[in-house]
Structures are given as structure tokens and as C-alpha cells.
């Protein structure tokens, strides 16, 4: 996983993808392909489902986008728009291998790490 992307509206991902591709083109080159690991009509959720009992948390809520550029391919965890802001921030920082700057509890960090590892 090379990082995470948090679109602001699950219904407008296509519109928000273009600025993401533009921003990353300096790093990976011109993007030739974008692939998502879900199908149209798949259920959407927030990542707070990770706190559910194990039998419910095993459902496939983790979506990944792969962008293939001229120089390299990157994979990013897609954080659903409805995810709690603090959890989304932690997931994005951990997915990008950045440290957490706040005083997160062990439980909160563990939840964010479980999400990343499941992707």
C-alpha cells in the first residue's frame, strides 16, 4: 500500500479522481490505467465497521485503487467519504507510513492498522 485517498463524496468518485491523477502524475508519470477493486452498485460503508464484532467486521469493506503510470504503479486504500474524520486521518497517515502526531489511544491506532492490513 502506497497511501490512502479520501474522496469527499462516494457518489462523485469519478469527478474527484481526475485531480488525484493530476497531482500524482509528477510522481508516477502519465497515468495509463486506474483500476478499482469494486463493482458499480457495491455496498458502501464507513470504516467504522471495523469496530463491529469479528463476524461482521470480516465483510469486504476495504477498497483499493491502483494507478498505473509511466514510471510506476501505486496502490492506495480508498477511505469511504462517510468515515469519521479522525479515523480517516489516522488511516491516511498510517497508509502513507507517516507517524501519528496526536496522542491516539492504542485501540484507535490498532483499528486503523487493522483496516490497512485488511486491504
N, C-alpha and C positions, 0 to 999 in steps of 0.2 A: 504494500500500500504506500502510495507516494504522498498522500494527503487526503483532504476531505473537501467537499463542496456543499454549501448550504444554500440551495435556491430559496428564494423568499416566498414562492407560491408553487405548490406541487402541480397545479394546473397550467403553469406557464413555463415549464422547464425548457421547452424548445426556444422560447424567446430569451431566456436567461443563459442558454448555452453559448450563444454567439459571442457575447462579451467575455465569457470564460475562455473560449478558444482563442480569441484575440489576445487576451492577457498572457496566455501560456505559449503563444507561438514563438516568442523570443527564446524560450527555454527549450522547447521540443521541436521547433521548426514548423513549417506549414502543416496543419492537421489534415490528414487524408481520410481518417476514419474515426468515428465516435460510436462506441457500442455500449449499450446499457444491458444489464442482466435482468431486466424485467420486461414484461409484455404490456401493451396497452390494456387497460382495464384491470390490471393487478391491484389488489387492495393496497391502500396507502395507510400509513400509520405514523405515529411519532415514535421516537426511540425510547420513550419512557416505558415501552412494553418490556424492556429488559429487566425491569424491576418486578415483573409478574412472576408467578410460580413457575418452576422449571418446565413443566409440561406445556405451558402457554408461551414461554419465552423462546422455545425451540422453533417457533414458526418463522418462516423466511422473511424477515423484515429488513434485511440488510441488502442494499442495492449498491452496485459498483458501476462506475463509468470508466471506460478505457478510452483514452485519446491517443491515436497513433499519429505521430508526427514524422517529419523527415529524418530527425536525428534520434528520436527515442519514443517509446510508448510509456505513458503513465497511467496508473490506476488510482482512482480516488473513490472513497466512500461517499455516497450521496446521503446527506443528512436531510430527512424529510422536513419540509417547511414548518410543520406543526410541532417540532421538537422544542422542548423547553430551552430557552436561550442559554442558560448556564450550562446545561448538559451538552448542547450543540457546540458551545465554545470549547469545552473540555475535549470533546471528541475531535474537533478540528485541530486543536493544538497537539494532542497525542498522536493523531494520524500523521501529522507532519513532523513527528519526532521532536516537538518543541516542549520545553518544560512548562508546567503549570505555574502561573505567577501568583495565584491566590492560595489561601490556606484550605484547600479542598480536603474533605474528610476521606479517609481510606476507602469507605464504602462508595463514595461518589466517584473516586478515581477508578476503583475496581469495576464499577458499572460501565464507565466509559471505555476501559480497556477490554471488557468482555464484548462490547459492541464492535470494536475494531478487530479483535481477534476472530470474531464470528464471520466477518466479511472476508 
